[in-house]
Amino acid sequence: MEKDTEVLIRPSRDGDVDAMLAIYRRHIRHGVEFGVDEGDTPEPDDLRDRRKNLKNRRFPHLVATRDGEVVGYAYVVLFRKRPAYRYAVKHSIYVHHEHLGQGIGRLLMRGLIDACAAAGFRQMIGYIDADNTASLGLHESFGFVRVGHLPAVAFRHGRWSDSVMVQRSLGPGATTPPPPPPLSTR
Ligand SMILES: CC(C)(COP(=O)(O)OP(=O)(O)OC[C@H]1O[C@@H](n2cnc3c(N)ncnc32)[C@H](O)[C@@H]1OP(=O)(O)O)[C@@H](O)C(=O)NCCC(=O)NCCS
C-alpha cells in the first residue's frame, strides 16, 4: 500500500457512503471493538440518511481520502438528546484495515476535534473497548482522559468485555458559559 501519498480530510458526501460502509463492515467482522451480527450493519440508505441528518444539524462528519479513495471516516452525534446536553458530543472513528498505523486516525481525530470546537461543542466523549489498545492510545495522545470503566457491558466472541469511557474538553470547555442563543430563538 502506498504510504507516501497525501491523505486529505474533508466533510463526507453521499458518494462516500459505500466506501464508509465497507470499512465499517470489515471492522465488524474482524475488529476487537465489534463482534455484532451482520444483521446489525446499517444498509447504505440508512447510512446515507444518517449522514444527511448529521450534516443538516451541523454535526461534523469527515472522511480521509488517499488518491481519491476513502480510507477512513469520523463523526459525532449528540451525547444525549435532552437539550441540556447540547454542547456534548459522542464520536466514532474508523480507518480502513489496509491503512492502519499510518497516521490517518490521527489526522481524522485532529480534524474532528477542530470541527467540533469550531461548531461550539464543549465536550467530546468516547466509549472504547478495554482491549482496543490502538484506540486507547490514539485517544490518550489527544488528551482524552479516562473518566469511567464499565465492566462487562458487551458480549462478543464468547465473553463479556469492558468498556472505557474517555472525555476531552473542546475550545473553552467549562471555563465559560455557552454563548447566548441568537435573538430570533429567544
Ligand atoms: C483506532 C484507529 C482509528 C486508529 O487509527 P490509525 O490510523 O491506525 O492510527 P494512527 O496511525 O493515526 O496512530 C495514532 C496513534 O494511535 C495509537 N495507535 C495506533 N495504532 C496502535 C496500535 N496498534 N497499538 C497501540 N497504539 C496504537 C498510537 O498512540 C498512535 O500514535 P503514534 O503513532 O504516535 O504512536 C484504528 O485502529 C481503527 O480504525 N480501529 C478500528 C475501529 C475502532 O476501533 N475505532 C475506534 C472505536 S472507539
The ligand as an SDF file (V2000), in Angstrom:
LIG
                    3D

 48 50  0  0  0  0  0  0  0  0999 V2000
   -8.2590    3.2860   16.3840 C   0  0  0  0  0  0  0  0  0  0  0  0
   -7.9230    3.6220   14.9380 C   0  0  0  0  0  0  0  0  0  0  0  0
   -8.9400    4.6510   14.4320 C   0  0  0  0  0  0  0  0  0  0  0  0
   -6.5130    4.2600   14.8840 C   0  0  0  0  0  0  0  0  0  0  0  0
   -6.2610    4.6690   13.5420 O   0  0  0  0  0  0  0  0  0  0  0  0
   -4.8120    4.5610   12.8710 P   0  0  0  0  0  0  0  0  0  0  0  0
   -4.8410    5.3310   11.6010 O   0  0  0  0  0  0  0  0  0  0  0  0
   -4.3820    3.1550   12.7840 O   0  0  0  0  0  0  0  0  0  0  0  0
   -3.9020    5.3310   13.9520 O   0  0  0  0  0  0  0  0  0  0  0  0
   -2.6400    6.2470   13.6740 P   0  0  0  0  0  0  0  0  0  0  0  0
   -1.6870    5.5660   12.7610 O   0  0  0  0  0  0  0  0  0  0  0  0
   -3.0830    7.6170   13.3020 O   0  0  0  0  0  0  0  0  0  0  0  0
   -1.9760    6.2870   15.1200 O   0  0  0  0  0  0  0  0  0  0  0  0
   -2.2970    7.3280   16.0470 C   0  0  0  0  0  0  0  0  0  0  0  0
   -1.9750    6.8670   17.4550 C   0  0  0  0  0  0  0  0  0  0  0  0
   -2.8630    5.8090   17.8300 O   0  0  0  0  0  0  0  0  0  0  0  0
   -2.1620    4.8830   18.6520 C   0  0  0  0  0  0  0  0  0  0  0  0
   -2.0980    3.6000   17.9690 N   0  0  0  0  0  0  0  0  0  0  0  0
   -2.4310    3.3280   16.6850 C   0  0  0  0  0  0  0  0  0  0  0  0
   -2.2930    2.0110   16.4330 N   0  0  0  0  0  0  0  0  0  0  0  0
   -1.8540    1.4450   17.5690 C   0  0  0  0  0  0  0  0  0  0  0  0
   -1.5630    0.1180   17.9440 C   0  0  0  0  0  0  0  0  0  0  0  0
   -1.6760   -0.8980   17.0830 N   0  0  0  0  0  0  0  0  0  0  0  0
   -1.1750   -0.1170   19.2210 N   0  0  0  0  0  0  0  0  0  0  0  0
   -1.0820    0.8920   20.1110 C   0  0  0  0  0  0  0  0  0  0  0  0
   -1.3470    2.1820   19.8080 N   0  0  0  0  0  0  0  0  0  0  0  0
   -1.7300    2.4550   18.5600 C   0  0  0  0  0  0  0  0  0  0  0  0
   -0.8000    5.4570   18.8990 C   0  0  0  0  0  0  0  0  0  0  0  0
   -0.8690    6.3020   20.0400 O   0  0  0  0  0  0  0  0  0  0  0  0
   -0.6010    6.2920   17.6470 C   0  0  0  0  0  0  0  0  0  0  0  0
    0.3210    7.3270   17.8220 O   0  0  0  0  0  0  0  0  0  0  0  0
    1.8900    7.0750   17.4770 P   0  0  0  0  0  0  0  0  0  0  0  0
    1.9290    6.5800   16.0620 O   0  0  0  0  0  0  0  0  0  0  0  0
    2.4870    8.4180   17.6590 O   0  0  0  0  0  0  0  0  0  0  0  0
    2.3430    6.0540   18.4580 O   0  0  0  0  0  0  0  0  0  0  0  0
   -7.9010    2.3570   14.0520 C   0  0  0  0  0  0  0  0  0  0  0  0
   -7.1050    1.3920   14.6800 O   0  0  0  0  0  0  0  0  0  0  0  0
   -9.2590    1.7600   13.7480 C   0  0  0  0  0  0  0  0  0  0  0  0
   -9.9630    2.1950   12.8370 O   0  0  0  0  0  0  0  0  0  0  0  0
   -9.6440    0.7180   14.5100 N   0  0  0  0  0  0  0  0  0  0  0  0
  -10.9040    0.0090   14.2650 C   0  0  0  0  0  0  0  0  0  0  0  0
  -12.1100    0.8330   14.6020 C   0  0  0  0  0  0  0  0  0  0  0  0
  -12.0390    1.3050   16.0210 C   0  0  0  0  0  0  0  0  0  0  0  0
  -11.6950    0.5720   16.9150 O   0  0  0  0  0  0  0  0  0  0  0  0
  -12.4060    2.5820   16.1950 N   0  0  0  0  0  0  0  0  0  0  0  0
  -12.3760    3.2200   17.4810 C   0  0  0  0  0  0  0  0  0  0  0  0
  -13.6050    2.9180   18.2290 C   0  0  0  0  0  0  0  0  0  0  0  0
  -13.5410    3.7650   19.8190 S   0  0  0  0  0  0  0  0  0  0  0  0
  1  2  1  0
  2  3  1  0
  2  4  1  0
  2 36  1  0
  4  5  1  0
  5  6  1  0
  6  7  2  0
  6  8  1  0
  6  9  1  0
  9 10  1  0
 10 11  2  0
 10 12  1  0
 10 13  1  0
 13 14  1  0
 14 15  1  0
 15 16  1  0
 15 30  1  0
 16 17  1  0
 17 18  1  0
 17 28  1  0
 18 19  1  0
 18 27  1  0
 19 20  2  0
 20 21  1  0
 21 22  1  0
 21 27  2  0
 22 23  1  0
 22 24  2  0
 24 25  1  0
 25 26  2  0
 26 27  1  0
 28 29  1  0
 28 30  1  0
 30 31  1  0
 31 32  1  0
 32 33  2  0
 32 34  1  0
 32 35  1  0
 36 37  1  0
 36 38  1  0
 38 39  2  0
 38 40  1  0
 40 41  1  0
 41 42  1  0
 42 43  1  0
 43 44  2  0
 43 45  1  0
 45 46  1  0
 46 47  1  0
 47 48  1  0
M  END
$$$$
